[in-house]
Amino acid sequence: MKISEEMAKAVYEAKSSLDEVPNDLINAYAERLMGAILTPKGIEGSASYSMFQALKSNVYQFAAAKSYTQMKSLTESLLDENGKLRTWTEFRKAALEINDEQVMQWLAAEYQNAIACSEMAYKWQHIEKEKHTLPYLQYVTAHDGRVRPAHAAMDGTVRLIDDHYWNQYYPPNGWNCRCTVKQLRDATVTPSDDLYHPTEQEVPKLFRFNPGKERMAFPKDHPYFIDTPKDVLKQGLKLM
């Protein structure tokens, strides 16, 4: 991404962190990730439109946090392991690795995750709407050889829609997770003692949230958000 290269040059010329995260970089990430968010069929003021706006706000803040994290990594790479300023050639090599990680590796995974989370967020709206006549949810995997063991262990689990179980294990539950839920009218609830509780290695903390309830594709405790200043997140919102 050309914008990433330009930021690397600006950081090296300043020999310190930039005063502000480049708007162009935030916009580039946000516009890319917004391509993963389903456009609502509902009109302005509808529940679907409200969900779309919430997801959009989350994506722009995430894009700002991602850009800030990238800039911070570049700034930290100005010095070598001995605390000496790197030459431009040395720094450029380090910057290329950082930019490649953010743009070529993580962005693709984040895009796919945004698709899954937005789909499940809209699905949750429908679930809530129908819960008085269809009060149960069943965890459903793709039922093929690619299903992860932990997800297979949760397959068939039935709990009431308002059960706190869905606060942590409502899909997606990992990168490229294909699990979903099925809403039921009548069902036998899985006893608490029979529930499978995945380890953090099986279902990372990053995925232990309900995108429909929290109305976001990227949770508040995502690593990008942890050290990002509030004014940077506000910067992202202003670019919406």
Secondary structure by P-SEA (a helix, b strand, c coil): caaaaaaaaaaaaaccccccccaaaaaaaaaaaaaabbbbccccccaaaaaaaaaaaaaaaaaaaaaaaaaaaaaaaccccccccccaaaaaaaaaaaaaaacccaaaaaaaaaaaaaaaaaaaaaaaaacccccbbbbbccccccccaaaaaacccccccccccccccccccccccccbbbbbccccccccccbbbbcccccccccccccccccccccccccccccccaaaaaaaaaac
